[in-house]
Amino acid sequence: MKCSLLIILLLICMLTKAGVQDSSMQVVRLNYEQVLVSPLDLSEGKGHLWNLCNMDKLKTLSYERIFRNDSTIVDVFDGSIYKYKENGSCLELLRSEQPTWWLAYSSPISMCEGRADLWQSDSCTFSSRGVYSGKYAINQAGKYICSVVAAGTLVLSEEDTLQNVFLQHEQLSSDMLVYNDSAISSTPARMSCMEENYQWKIVGFPFPLLLSKKQTVLQDGQIVSQDRKFLVLRLSPNINEEIAKVQKQNASGVEDGHKYRVISECDISCDENNQVKVTLGVKQFSQATVIVSTLSGMLLRRKTWQCQSSLQNEILVDCSGFSLGQYTISIEVGGDMVSKKFVVK
């Protein structure tokens, strides 16, 4: 009799547990039409990130996608964090979670309809999420490049750039900045971004490196599979100490950050025929690259010039035919960059 009662009690307990749904494992199906609106071209190394944009209210929602080593996906949608696994053309929500590490490429600004004018801000902090803090990177023309942020990020001051940090400290070796693309190779690329006239506002340490993944995306209303390349930046662990050392030296006046600048002076003038003259002083004879762009970052002119003098190099750029308005001109010499605005009247 006692055995029968025990068996009945065990059965009741088992049925009760079966009826209680674990909220942490609740499955919610989301169609890709609800999630993927405008995937960025990952082959350009902008990270695995999608932005959602409400076209009616012109409200921008941030949306990140992080692929983890356990074949699951972590999404950060408008500040909420979810963990998924792929299931055909849908995603199954496994549970919400607080991540322990991130491969973080993020922007709160949408690129919907290719409106480059939406990429004007150069400072956006993520510390409000309580996971990491930082700012995304832009080039001098104001066009978005990518962000590199992670837990424990050392935030540089508004005036500092990663480029200047490299120029200011000779002990920073060429392998401090590395990119990894599994379809190509892992290559030291200290100047890889700077050669494209990128100025970095913040550095971070997103480990581990993720390689590449075949991703299902929405394209022209159809769900298709594509091979996507994910570009992951990382910095060597000891760069944190090196940057702190540079900041301390600059703060105490021991070293002058301008000592390491290549461009000593740069003057811009625009005549009545919209011929822009750049008068350039440099500390080393090297090739100068002049880029003229709109304020939103659209490239209009690009010209190279071999500097022959340390005092005065004059470079003429023809801007006739430009619409009336304000433009940006950027001059890069030996990894150093200066950007200024001019007006076409």
C-alpha positions as CSV (number, residue, x, y, z in Angstrom):
1,M,0.0,0.0,0.0
2,K,2.8,2.4,1.0
3,C,4.6,1.5,-2.3
4,S,1.5,2.3,-4.3
5,L,1.1,5.7,-2.5
6,L,4.8,6.6,-3.2
7,I,4.4,5.7,-6.9
8,I,1.3,7.8,-7.1
9,L,3.0,10.8,-5.4
10,L,6.0,10.4,-7.8
11,L,3.7,10.4,-10.8
12,I,1.9,13.5,-9.5
13,C,5.3,15.3,-9.0
14,M,6.4,14.4,-12.5
15,L,3.2,15.6,-14.1
16,T,3.4,18.9,-12.1
17,K,7.0,19.5,-13.3
18,A,6.1,18.8,-16.8
19,G,3.3,21.3,-16.7
20,V,5.6,24.1,-15.5
21,Q,7.2,25.8,-18.4
22,D,10.8,27.0,-17.8
23,S,10.6,30.7,-18.7
24,S,14.3,30.8,-19.5
25,M,13.8,28.3,-22.3
26,Q,10.6,29.7,-23.8
27,V,10.6,29.4,-27.6
28,V,9.5,32.4,-29.6
29,R,9.6,32.2,-33.4
30,L,10.6,35.4,-35.3
31,N,10.5,35.5,-39.0
32,Y,13.4,37.1,-40.8
33,E,11.0,39.7,-42.2
34,Q,10.6,40.9,-38.6
35,V,14.3,41.0,-37.9
36,L,16.5,41.5,-40.8
37,V,15.7,44.8,-42.6
38,S,18.9,46.1,-43.9
39,P,22.0,43.9,-43.4
40,L,25.2,45.7,-44.0
41,D,27.7,44.3,-46.5
42,L,30.0,42.3,-44.2
43,S,32.5,41.8,-47.0
44,E,33.5,45.4,-46.3
45,G,34.6,44.6,-42.8
46,K,31.9,46.5,-41.0
47,G,31.1,43.7,-38.6
48,H,28.1,41.5,-38.2
49,L,25.5,44.1,-37.5
50,W,22.1,45.0,-38.8
51,N,20.1,48.1,-38.2
52,L,16.3,48.4,-38.1
53,C,14.6,51.6,-39.1
54,N,11.0,52.5,-38.7
55,M,10.4,54.4,-41.9
56,D,7.0,55.8,-40.8
57,K,8.2,57.5,-37.6
58,L,11.8,57.9,-38.7
59,K,12.8,56.3,-35.5
60,T,16.1,54.3,-35.5
61,L,16.5,51.1,-33.5
62,S,19.9,49.5,-32.9
63,Y,20.2,45.8,-33.7
64,E,23.4,43.7,-33.2
65,R,24.0,40.1,-34.1
66,I,26.8,38.1,-32.4
67,F,27.7,34.6,-33.4
68,R,29.1,32.6,-30.6
69,N,31.4,29.5,-30.5
70,D,28.6,27.3,-29.4
71,S,26.7,27.9,-32.7
72,T,24.1,30.1,-31.0
73,I,23.3,33.7,-31.8
74,V,23.1,36.6,-29.4
75,D,21.0,39.6,-30.5
76,V,20.9,43.0,-28.9
77,F,17.7,44.6,-30.2
78,D,17.1,48.2,-29.0
79,G,18.9,47.5,-25.7
80,S,17.3,44.1,-25.0
81,I,19.5,41.0,-25.1
82,Y,18.4,37.6,-26.5
83,K,20.0,34.3,-27.3
84,Y,18.8,32.3,-30.3
85,K,19.5,29.2,-32.4
86,E,18.8,28.9,-36.1
87,N,15.9,26.8,-37.2
88,G,15.3,26.9,-40.9
89,S,14.2,30.4,-42.0
90,C,13.3,31.3,-38.4
91,L,15.1,32.0,-35.2
92,E,14.1,30.2,-32.0
93,L,14.5,32.4,-28.9
94,L,16.2,30.2,-26.2
95,R,16.4,32.7,-23.4
96,S,17.4,36.2,-22.4
97,E,20.9,36.5,-20.9
98,Q,23.6,38.8,-19.8
99,P,26.6,38.0,-22.0
100,T,30.0,37.2,-20.6
101,W,31.8,38.3,-23.7
102,W,31.0,40.1,-26.9
103,L,32.1,40.3,-30.4
104,A,30.8,43.9,-30.5
105,Y,30.3,45.9,-33.7
106,S,27.5,48.3,-33.0
107,S,25.9,51.6,-34.1
108,P,22.7,53.2,-32.9
109,I,22.3,55.0,-36.2
110,S,20.5,53.5,-39.1
111,M,21.7,53.4,-42.7
112,C,18.3,52.9,-44.2
113,E,17.9,54.1,-47.8
114,G,21.6,54.7,-47.9
115,R,21.2,58.1,-46.2
116,A,24.8,59.0,-45.4
117,D,23.6,62.1,-43.6
118,L,22.5,59.9,-40.7
119,W,26.2,59.2,-39.9
120,Q,27.1,62.6,-38.5
121,S,27.6,61.9,-34.8
122,D,31.1,60.9,-33.7
123,S,30.4,59.9,-30.1
124,C,28.0,57.3,-28.7
125,T,28.4,55.7,-25.4
126,F,27.1,52.2,-24.6
127,S,27.8,52.2,-20.9
128,S,24.0,52.6,-20.1
129,R,23.6,48.9,-21.0
130,G,25.9,48.0,-18.2
131,V,27.9,45.6,-20.4
132,Y,30.6,47.7,-22.0
133,S,31.4,51.3,-22.9
134,G,33.0,53.0,-25.8
135,K,32.5,55.0,-28.9
136,Y,32.2,54.0,-32.5
137,A,34.8,55.1,-35.0
138,I,34.4,57.5,-37.9
139,N,36.7,58.8,-40.5
140,Q,37.5,62.5,-40.8
141,A,34.8,63.0,-43.4
142,G,32.2,61.9,-40.9
143,K,31.3,58.6,-42.5
144,Y,30.8,55.6,-40.3
145,I,33.5,52.9,-40.4
146,C,32.9,50.5,-37.6
147,S,33.0,50.2,-33.9
148,V,35.3,48.2,-31.7
149,V,34.0,48.1,-28.1
150,A,34.1,45.5,-25.4
151,A,34.1,45.0,-21.6
152,G,37.0,46.7,-20.0
153,T,37.5,49.1,-22.9
154,L,39.9,51.9,-22.2
155,V,38.1,55.0,-23.3
156,L,40.4,57.6,-24.9
157,S,39.7,61.3,-24.5
158,E,37.8,63.3,-27.1
159,E,41.1,64.7,-28.5
160,D,43.0,61.4,-28.8
161,T,42.8,59.0,-31.7
162,L,44.2,55.6,-32.0
163,Q,46.3,56.8,-35.0
164,N,48.0,59.4,-32.8
165,V,48.6,56.9,-30.1
166,F,50.5,54.7,-32.5
167,L,52.5,57.8,-33.7
168,Q,53.2,58.9,-30.2
169,H,54.7,55.7,-28.8
170,E,57.5,53.9,-30.6
171,Q,57.2,50.8,-28.6
172,L,53.9,49.9,-30.2
173,S,54.8,47.2,-32.6
174,S,53.2,46.5,-36.0
175,D,51.3,43.5,-34.7
176,M,49.3,45.5,-32.1
177,L,46.4,46.0,-34.5
178,V,45.4,42.8,-36.3
179,Y,42.5,41.8,-38.5
180,N,41.4,38.3,-39.2
181,D,39.4,37.0,-42.2
182,S,39.3,33.3,-42.4
183,A,38.7,33.3,-46.1
184,I,42.0,35.1,-46.6
185,S,44.5,35.0,-43.7
186,S,45.4,36.5,-40.3
187,T,47.6,39.4,-41.2
188,P,49.3,42.1,-39.1
189,A,47.7,45.3,-40.2
190,R,48.8,48.2,-38.0
191,M,48.1,50.8,-40.7
192,S,45.3,48.9,-42.5
193,C,42.6,51.4,-41.5
194,M,44.8,54.4,-41.5
195,E,45.8,53.9,-45.1
196,E,42.1,54.4,-46.0
197,N,42.1,57.7,-44.0
198,Y,40.2,56.3,-41.1
199,Q,40.5,58.0,-37.7
200,W,39.7,55.8,-34.7
201,K,38.0,57.3,-31.7
202,I,38.0,54.3,-29.4
203,V,39.8,51.0,-29.1
204,G,38.6,47.8,-27.5
205,F,39.4,44.1,-27.1
206,P,36.8,41.9,-28.6
207,F,38.0,38.3,-28.1
208,P,37.8,35.6,-29.3
209,L,38.2,36.1,-33.0
210,L,35.3,34.8,-35.1
211,L,36.0,33.7,-38.6
212,S,33.3,33.3,-41.2
213,K,29.8,31.8,-41.4
214,K,27.2,31.0,-44.0
215,Q,24.3,33.2,-43.1
216,T,20.7,33.1,-44.2
217,V,19.5,36.6,-45.0
218,L,16.4,38.3,-46.5
219,Q,17.2,39.7,-50.0
220,D,14.6,41.2,-52.3
221,G,11.8,39.6,-50.4
222,Q,13.4,36.1,-50.6
223,I,15.3,34.1,-48.0
224,V,18.6,33.1,-49.4
225,S,21.9,31.7,-48.1
226,Q,25.1,33.7,-48.5
227,D,28.7,33.2,-47.5
228,R,29.5,36.2,-45.4
229,K,33.0,37.3,-44.2
230,F,33.2,38.8,-40.7
231,L,36.1,41.1,-40.1
232,V,37.1,41.1,-36.4
233,L,39.6,43.6,-35.0
234,R,41.6,42.9,-31.9
235,L,44.4,44.5,-30.0
236,S,47.2,42.7,-28.2
237,P,46.6,42.5,-24.5
238,N,49.5,44.8,-23.5
239,I,48.3,47.7,-25.6
240,N,46.1,48.8,-22.6
241,E,49.2,49.5,-20.6
242,E,50.9,51.2,-23.5
243,I,48.0,53.6,-24.2
244,A,47.8,54.4,-20.5
245,K,51.5,55.2,-20.5
246,V,51.1,57.5,-23.4
247,Q,48.2,59.3,-21.8
248,K,50.1,59.8,-18.6
249,Q,53.1,61.2,-20.4
250,N,51.0,63.6,-22.4
251,A,49.0,64.7,-19.3
252,S,52.3,65.5,-17.4
253,G,53.8,67.4,-20.4
254,V,56.8,65.0,-20.6
255,E,56.0,64.4,-24.3
256,D,54.2,66.6,-26.7
257,G,51.8,64.7,-28.8
258,H,52.3,67.1,-31.8
259,K,56.0,66.1,-31.8
260,Y,55.1,63.0,-33.6
261,R,52.8,64.7,-36.2
262,V,53.9,64.6,-39.8
263,I,51.8,67.6,-40.9
264,S,53.3,70.7,-39.3
265,E,50.8,73.2,-40.9
266,C,47.9,73.2,-43.3
267,D,46.1,76.1,-44.8
268,I,43.0,75.9,-47.1
269,S,41.8,78.7,-49.5
270,C,39.1,78.7,-52.2
271,D,39.1,81.3,-54.9
272,E,36.2,82.7,-56.9
273,N,36.6,79.9,-59.5
274,N,36.2,77.3,-56.8
275,Q,39.9,76.2,-57.1
276,V,40.9,74.9,-53.7
277,K,44.5,75.5,-52.7
278,V,46.1,73.5,-50.0
279,T,49.3,74.9,-48.5
280,L,51.0,72.1,-46.6
281,G,54.0,72.0,-44.3
282,V,55.4,68.5,-43.5
283,K,58.1,67.0,-41.3
284,Q,59.0,64.3,-43.8
285,F,59.0,64.2,-47.6
286,S,56.3,61.7,-48.5
287,Q,53.2,61.4,-50.6
288,A,50.2,63.5,-49.6
289,T,46.6,62.3,-50.3
290,V,43.9,64.9,-50.7
291,I,40.3,63.9,-50.4
292,V,37.3,66.2,-51.0
293,S,33.9,64.9,-49.8
294,T,30.5,66.1,-48.8
295,L,29.8,66.6,-45.1
296,S,28.0,63.3,-45.1
297,G,31.2,61.5,-46.3
298,M,30.5,61.0,-50.0
299,L,33.8,61.0,-51.9
300,L,34.0,63.7,-54.7
301,R,37.7,64.2,-55.4
302,R,40.8,62.3,-54.6
303,K,44.3,63.5,-55.5
304,T,47.9,62.4,-54.6
305,W,50.9,64.7,-54.4
306,Q,54.6,64.2,-53.7
307,C,55.8,66.6,-51.1
308,Q,59.0,68.2,-52.2
309,S,59.5,70.8,-49.4
310,S,59.2,70.7,-45.7
311,L,57.9,74.3,-45.6
312,Q,55.4,74.9,-48.3
313,N,53.8,72.5,-50.7
314,E,50.9,73.8,-52.8
315,I,48.3,71.4,-54.0
316,L,45.4,72.6,-56.3
317,V,42.1,70.8,-56.4
318,D,39.5,71.7,-58.9
319,C,36.1,72.0,-57.3
320,S,34.3,73.8,-60.1
321,G,31.0,72.2,-60.9
322,F,30.2,71.6,-57.2
323,S,26.8,72.6,-55.9
324,L,26.8,75.6,-53.6
325,G,27.4,74.6,-50.0
326,Q,29.9,73.3,-47.5
327,Y,32.4,70.5,-48.1
328,T,35.2,68.7,-46.3
329,I,38.8,68.4,-47.5
330,S,41.1,65.9,-45.8
331,I,44.9,65.7,-46.2
332,E,46.8,62.6,-45.2
333,V,50.6,62.4,-45.1
334,G,52.5,59.5,-43.6
335,G,49.6,58.3,-41.4
336,D,48.8,61.8,-40.1
337,M,45.6,63.5,-41.2
338,V,44.1,67.0,-41.1
339,S,40.5,67.8,-42.1
340,K,39.0,71.2,-42.8
341,K,35.8,72.6,-44.2
342,F,35.4,75.0,-47.1
343,V,32.5,76.7,-48.8
344,V,31.6,76.7,-52.5
345,K,29.9,80.0,-53.3
